Amino acid sequence: MAKKKKQQRQQPAQQQSAKSEALTLKDQLNGDVLEKLKLAKKDLVAKEQAAQDEREAKLAFERKQREKNKSFAELLNEYGDKGSKFNS
């Protein structure tokens, strides 16, 4: 019976230490490190947005260049007579 009493007394102590270990990452980091991480996240988001904007601009430019370099036959096949205001 003495063994059971010792085990029961150890369990509350282990639960208490588990609660102290359950601190969140935010609680464990000091404010300076947390601010640096937030700043790094903002920078990364800004860089990703800039890269996305650049990709979209490049695709738009390439579309314009392809349209500009089409031959008359390609334009006629694509648009036909529907683009003429002189057709009756």
C-alpha positions in Angstrom: 0.0 0.0 0.0 2.9 2.4 0.7 3.9 2.1 -3.0 0.5 3.2 -4.2 0.5 6.3 -1.9 3.9 7.3 -3.3 2.7 7.0 -6.9 -0.4 9.1 -6.1 1.7 11.9 -4.6 4.1 12.0 -7.6 1.3 12.4 -10.2 0.1 15.8 -9.0 3.7 17.1 -9.1 4.1 15.7 -12.7 0.8 17.4 -13.7 2.0 20.7 -12.3 5.3 20.5 -14.3 3.4 19.6 -17.4 1.3 22.7 -17.0 4.4 24.9 -16.7 5.8 23.2 -19.9 2.5 24.0 -21.7 3.5 27.6 -22.1 3.0 28.8 -25.7 5.8 29.8 -27.9 4.8 33.5 -27.6 5.1 33.2 -23.8 8.5 31.7 -24.0 10.0 34.3 -26.5 10.9 37.7 -25.3 9.4 40.7 -26.9 12.4 41.6 -29.0 12.6 38.2 -30.7 8.9 38.3 -31.3 9.1 41.7 -33.0 11.9 40.5 -35.2 9.9 37.5 -36.3 6.8 39.7 -37.1 9.0 42.1 -39.1 10.6 39.2 -41.0 7.1 37.9 -41.8 6.0 41.3 -43.1 9.1 41.5 -45.3 8.5 38.0 -46.7 4.8 38.8 -47.5 5.9 42.0 -49.2 8.5 40.2 -51.3 6.0 37.5 -52.3 3.5 40.2 -53.4 6.1 42.1 -55.4 7.2 38.9 -57.1 3.5 38.1 -58.0 3.0 41.6 -59.4 6.1 41.2 -61.4 5.0 37.9 -62.9 1.6 39.3 -63.8 3.2 42.4 -65.5 5.6 40.1 -67.4 2.7 37.9 -68.7 0.7 41.0 -69.7 3.8 42.4 -71.6 4.3 39.0 -73.3 0.6 38.9 -74.4 0.9 42.4 -75.9 4.1 41.5 -77.7 2.5 38.4 -79.2 -0.5 40.4 -80.3 1.7 43.1 -81.7 3.8 40.6 -83.7 0.9 38.7 -85.3 0.7 38.7 -89.1 -2.2 40.1 -91.0 -3.4 36.6 -91.8 -3.4 35.6 -88.1 -5.3 38.8 -87.1 -7.8 38.1 -89.9 -8.3 34.5 -88.8 -8.8 35.6 -85.2 -11.0 38.6 -85.6 -12.5 38.1 -89.1 -15.0 40.7 -90.3 -16.5 41.4 -86.9 -14.0 44.2 -86.2 -14.8 46.3 -89.2 -17.1 49.3 -88.9 -17.3 49.7 -92.6 -19.1 46.4 -93.3 -22.8 46.9 -94.1 
